[in-house]
């Protein structure tokens, strides 16, 4: 039941009941509604300042978890950066040192991060500093991994070439010790056995019985195999690559053909005395970039230090060569 209101009438000295018209009742209701709405909005604003909605609470929990993950990721990236620096150090100071190549330029490992601010879109947030720092470390790590991968590919190629080089360079005696009669004549100026004049001897003479096996002193390709004019008689020339060639002359017989690929220690011919030769022996030369060198300097796979010293002593004697 609505509450009645009265108004004092001074003329009649009595209270008269207030009766509102429909229009007055409507405006009264509208005022009350507006007042309640304003009060409700004020309460809502006040409550939102001190209390979170369920959705806001959920977002804050997710943001907190995300921040925690960024912090952990940042820590992991620091550890990865340390490990990558260790790998880079081993690459520059061990692997590349072993193969005699230059270290990766320092600027290349840390390059690509100057100039334009590529993290501008991450600015303006409450945790922008942490997010940007993490993004920088991640980008730097990806760059270093790329550089290191390229470096390892290069080192692998160098290692493969070095393996081929070590197998190719002349490094053994062309005649086995058991078959070698003596080291007859060394590299350098010697007395020619036919002309009796002092002449440059461009190889070494190793005496052995006719038919003794002659070995290739390194991996290579046969580029000459047969009788050639000029005094060498039956000869073999092997191209080992890397600027190295070896010559085997005065052979009795040849066991290979031009174009054939041979391995170190493979029998390629047999000792003889063809061409300008005074006795069965092998004339052996080592050529580097088409210049002859002393073959005894390439015996490092066959001789002990004491044996090498003896070979040097014998080869340096000024005696007569066999060809």
C-alpha positions as CSV (number, residue, x, y, z in Angstrom):
1,X,0.0,0.0,0.0
2,X,1.6,3.4,-1.1
3,X,2.5,5.7,1.7
4,X,0.2,8.8,1.8
5,X,1.6,12.3,2.0
6,X,-0.1,15.4,3.4
7,X,0.4,19.2,3.0
8,X,-0.6,21.8,5.6
9,X,-3.1,24.4,4.3
10,X,-2.7,27.6,6.2
11,X,-6.0,29.0,5.0
12,X,-8.0,26.2,6.2
13,X,-5.6,25.4,9.1
14,X,-5.6,21.7,8.3
15,X,-3.6,19.1,6.5
16,X,-4.7,18.3,3.0
17,X,-3.8,14.9,1.3
18,X,-1.4,15.3,-1.6
19,X,-2.7,13.7,-4.7
20,X,-0.2,13.5,-7.7
21,X,-1.3,13.6,-11.3
22,X,-0.1,10.9,-13.6
23,X,2.4,13.3,-15.2
24,X,3.8,14.2,-11.8
25,X,4.0,10.5,-10.8
26,X,6.0,9.8,-14.0
27,X,8.6,12.5,-13.5
28,X,8.9,11.5,-9.8
29,X,9.6,7.9,-10.9
30,X,12.1,9.2,-13.5
31,X,14.0,11.2,-11.0
32,X,14.3,8.2,-8.7
33,X,15.4,6.0,-11.5
34,X,18.2,8.5,-12.5
35,X,19.3,8.8,-8.9
36,X,19.5,5.1,-8.5
37,X,21.5,4.7,-11.8
38,X,24.0,7.4,-10.8
39,X,24.5,5.7,-7.4
40,X,24.9,2.3,-9.1
41,X,27.5,3.7,-11.5
42,X,29.4,5.3,-8.7
43,X,29.4,2.1,-6.7
44,X,30.5,0.2,-9.8
45,X,33.5,2.5,-10.4
46,X,34.5,2.4,-6.8
47,X,34.3,-1.4,-6.7
48,X,36.3,-1.7,-10.0
49,X,39.1,0.3,-8.4
50,X,39.5,-2.1,-5.5
51,X,38.1,-5.4,-6.8
52,X,38.9,-7.3,-10.1
53,X,36.3,-8.9,-12.3
54,X,36.7,-12.7,-12.9
55,X,38.0,-11.9,-16.4
56,X,40.5,-9.4,-15.1
57,X,41.6,-11.9,-12.4
58,X,42.1,-14.5,-15.1
59,X,44.2,-12.1,-17.3
60,X,46.3,-11.0,-14.3
61,X,47.1,-14.7,-13.5
62,X,48.0,-15.4,-17.2
63,X,50.2,-12.2,-17.3
64,X,51.9,-13.3,-14.1
65,X,52.6,-16.8,-15.6
66,X,53.8,-15.2,-18.8
67,X,56.2,-12.9,-17.0
68,X,57.5,-15.9,-15.1
69,X,58.1,-17.8,-18.3
70,X,59.9,-14.8,-19.9
71,X,62.2,-14.6,-16.8
72,X,63.0,-18.4,-17.1
73,X,63.5,-18.0,-20.8
74,X,65.9,-15.1,-20.3
75,X,67.9,-17.2,-17.8
76,X,68.1,-20.2,-20.2
77,X,69.3,-17.9,-23.0
78,X,72.1,-16.6,-20.8
79,X,73.2,-20.2,-20.2
80,X,73.0,-20.9,-23.9
81,X,75.0,-17.8,-24.6
82,X,77.7,-19.0,-22.3
83,X,77.8,-22.5,-23.9
84,X,77.8,-20.9,-27.4
85,X,80.8,-18.8,-26.4
86,X,82.6,-21.9,-25.2
87,X,81.9,-23.6,-28.6
88,X,83.0,-20.6,-30.5
89,X,86.2,-20.5,-28.5
90,X,87.0,-24.1,-29.2
91,X,86.2,-23.6,-32.9
92,X,88.6,-20.6,-33.1
93,X,91.4,-21.8,-30.9
94,X,91.4,-25.6,-31.3
95,X,89.6,-26.9,-34.5
96,X,90.7,-24.1,-36.8
97,X,94.2,-24.0,-35.2
98,X,94.7,-27.7,-35.9
99,X,93.9,-27.2,-39.6
100,X,95.9,-24.0,-39.9
101,X,93.0,-21.7,-40.8
102,X,92.1,-18.2,-39.5
103,X,89.5,-17.8,-36.7
104,X,86.0,-16.5,-37.5
105,X,86.2,-12.7,-37.4
106,X,84.9,-11.5,-34.1
107,X,82.6,-8.9,-35.7
108,X,80.9,-11.6,-37.7
109,X,79.8,-13.6,-34.6
110,X,78.2,-10.5,-33.1
111,X,77.1,-8.7,-36.3
112,X,73.7,-7.8,-37.6
113,X,72.3,-6.0,-34.5
114,X,73.0,-2.3,-35.0
115,X,71.1,0.4,-36.8
116,X,67.2,0.4,-37.0
117,X,65.3,-0.4,-33.8
118,X,63.7,-3.7,-34.7
119,X,62.0,-4.0,-31.3
120,X,60.0,-0.7,-31.4
121,X,56.7,-2.6,-31.6
122,X,57.5,-4.1,-28.2
123,X,57.8,-0.8,-26.4
124,X,55.2,0.9,-24.3
125,X,54.2,-2.0,-22.1
126,X,54.7,-2.6,-18.4
127,X,57.3,-5.3,-19.0
128,X,58.7,-4.0,-22.2
129,X,62.3,-4.0,-21.0
130,X,62.3,-7.7,-20.1
131,X,60.5,-8.7,-23.3
132,X,62.9,-6.6,-25.5
133,X,66.0,-8.0,-23.7
134,X,64.7,-11.5,-24.2
135,X,64.0,-10.9,-27.9
136,X,67.5,-9.5,-28.4
137,X,69.2,-12.5,-26.8
138,X,67.1,-14.9,-28.8
139,X,67.9,-13.1,-32.1
140,X,71.6,-13.0,-31.2
141,X,71.6,-16.7,-30.3
142,X,69.9,-17.6,-33.6
143,X,72.6,-15.5,-35.5
144,X,75.5,-17.1,-33.6
145,X,74.1,-20.6,-34.3
146,X,73.9,-19.7,-38.0
147,X,77.5,-18.4,-38.0
148,X,78.7,-21.5,-36.1
149,X,77.0,-23.9,-38.5
150,X,78.7,-22.2,-41.4
151,X,82.0,-22.4,-39.6
152,X,81.7,-26.1,-38.9
153,X,80.8,-26.7,-42.6
154,X,84.0,-24.9,-43.5
155,X,86.1,-26.8,-41.0
156,X,84.6,-30.1,-42.2
157,X,85.6,-29.2,-45.8
158,X,89.1,-28.2,-44.6
159,X,89.4,-31.5,-42.7
160,X,88.3,-33.5,-45.7
161,X,90.9,-31.7,-47.9
162,X,93.5,-32.2,-45.2
163,X,92.8,-35.9,-45.1
164,X,93.1,-36.0,-48.9
165,X,96.3,-34.0,-48.7
166,X,97.9,-36.2,-46.1
167,X,97.1,-39.3,-48.2
168,X,98.4,-37.7,-51.4
169,X,101.7,-36.0,-50.3
170,X,104.7,-38.3,-51.0
171,X,105.6,-39.7,-47.6
172,X,107.2,-43.2,-47.9
173,X,110.2,-44.8,-49.6
174,X,109.4,-46.1,-53.1
175,X,111.3,-49.3,-52.4
176,X,110.8,-51.4,-49.3
177,X,113.7,-51.4,-46.8
178,X,114.0,-55.2,-47.2
179,X,114.6,-54.9,-50.9
180,X,116.8,-51.9,-50.9
181,X,120.5,-52.7,-51.4
182,X,121.8,-49.2,-50.6
183,X,121.2,-45.5,-50.9
184,X,123.4,-45.0,-53.9
185,X,123.2,-41.3,-54.6
186,X,121.5,-38.3,-53.2
187,X,119.9,-35.1,-54.4
188,X,122.2,-32.2,-55.5
189,X,125.3,-31.8,-57.6
190,X,127.0,-35.2,-58.4
191,X,129.5,-36.6,-60.9
192,X,127.6,-38.0,-63.9
193,X,128.6,-41.7,-64.5
194,X,128.8,-41.3,-68.3
195,X,129.9,-37.8,-69.0
196,X,132.2,-37.6,-65.9
197,X,131.1,-34.0,-65.3
198,X,129.6,-32.3,-62.3
199,X,125.9,-32.1,-62.9
200,X,122.7,-31.4,-60.9
201,X,121.1,-34.7,-59.8
202,X,117.4,-33.9,-59.4
203,X,116.5,-37.0,-57.5
204,X,117.9,-39.9,-55.5
205,X,119.2,-43.3,-56.7
206,X,118.1,-46.4,-54.8
207,X,119.9,-49.6,-55.8
208,X,117.9,-52.9,-55.8
209,X,117.8,-56.0,-57.9
210,X,116.1,-56.0,-61.3
211,X,112.4,-56.7,-60.8
212,X,112.2,-55.3,-57.3
213,X,108.7,-53.8,-56.7
214,X,108.4,-50.0,-56.8
215,X,105.6,-48.3,-54.8
216,X,103.7,-45.1,-55.3
217,X,104.6,-42.9,-52.4
218,X,101.2,-41.2,-52.2
219,X,97.7,-41.3,-53.7
220,X,97.5,-39.8,-57.2
221,X,96.9,-40.2,-60.9
222,X,99.2,-41.7,-63.5
223,X,100.0,-39.0,-66.1
224,X,103.0,-40.7,-67.8
225,X,103.7,-44.4,-68.1
226,X,106.1,-45.8,-70.7
227,X,109.4,-45.3,-72.4
228,X,110.3,-41.7,-73.0
229,X,113.4,-40.1,-74.6
230,X,115.8,-38.1,-72.5
231,X,117.7,-40.8,-70.6
232,X,115.0,-41.8,-68.1
233,X,114.1,-45.0,-70.0
234,X,110.9,-46.5,-68.8
235,X,109.4,-44.1,-66.4
236,X,106.2,-43.3,-64.4
237,X,105.0,-39.8,-63.4
238,X,102.3,-39.5,-60.8
239,X,100.3,-36.4,-60.1
240,X,99.4,-36.3,-56.4
241,X,97.5,-32.9,-56.6
242,X,98.3,-30.0,-54.3
243,X,101.3,-29.2,-56.6
244,X,103.1,-32.5,-56.0
245,X,104.4,-35.0,-58.6
246,X,106.7,-37.9,-58.3
247,X,108.9,-39.5,-60.9
248,X,110.1,-43.2,-61.0
249,X,112.7,-43.8,-63.8
250,X,114.9,-46.5,-65.4
251,X,112.1,-49.1,-64.7
252,X,112.4,-52.7,-66.0
253,X,108.6,-52.9,-66.3
254,X,105.5,-50.8,-65.7
255,X,102.4,-52.0,-63.8
256,X,100.0,-49.1,-64.4
257,X,98.4,-47.1,-67.3
258,X,98.0,-43.4,-68.0
259,X,94.9,-42.1,-66.2
260,X,94.9,-44.8,-63.6
261,X,94.3,-43.8,-60.0
262,X,96.7,-45.3,-57.5
263,X,97.0,-45.4,-53.7
264,X,100.0,-44.9,-51.5
265,X,101.9,-48.3,-51.3
266,X,100.5,-49.7,-54.5
267,X,103.0,-51.4,-56.8
268,X,103.3,-49.3,-60.0
269,X,106.5,-50.7,-61.5
270,X,109.7,-52.7,-61.1
271,X,113.4,-51.7,-60.7
272,X,115.4,-51.9,-63.9
273,X,118.3,-50.2,-65.8
274,X,116.6,-48.7,-68.9
275,X,117.7,-45.5,-70.5
276,X,121.0,-43.9,-69.5
277,X,121.7,-46.1,-66.5
278,X,124.9,-47.9,-65.4
279,X,123.2,-50.5,-63.1
280,X,119.8,-51.6,-61.8
281,X,118.4,-48.9,-59.6
282,X,115.4,-46.5,-59.2
283,X,115.8,-42.9,-59.9
284,X,113.2,-41.2,-57.8
285,X,112.2,-37.5,-57.9
286,X,109.7,-35.3,-55.9
287,X,108.5,-32.2,-57.6
288,X,106.6,-29.4,-55.9
289,X,105.0,-26.8,-58.3
290,X,107.2,-28.3,-61.1
291,X,110.4,-27.6,-59.1
292,X,112.4,-30.6,-57.8
293,X,113.0,-31.0,-54.1
294,X,115.1,-33.4,-52.0
295,X,113.0,-36.6,-51.7
296,X,114.6,-37.6,-48.4
297,X,112.6,-34.7,-46.8
298,X,109.4,-36.6,-47.6
299,X,110.3,-39.9,-45.8
300,X,108.5,-39.0,-42.6
301,X,106.1,-41.9,-42.7
302,X,108.9,-44.5,-43.0
303,X,111.9,-43.5,-41.0
304,X,112.8,-43.0,-37.3
305,X,114.7,-39.8,-36.4
306,X,117.9,-41.9,-36.3
307,X,117.3,-43.5,-39.7
308,X,116.4,-40.1,-41.2
309,X,119.7,-38.6,-39.9
310,X,121.6,-41.5,-41.6
311,X,119.8,-41.0,-44.9
312,X,120.7,-37.3,-44.8
313,X,124.3,-38.1,-44.1
314,X,124.6,-40.7,-47.0
315,X,122.6,-38.6,-49.5
316,X,124.8,-35.6,-48.9
317,X,128.0,-37.4,-49.9
318,X,129.6,-36.1,-53.1
319,X,129.7,-39.4,-55.1
320,X,128.9,-40.6,-58.6
321,X,125.2,-41.0,-59.5
322,X,123.9,-44.1,-61.5
323,X,122.3,-42.0,-64.2
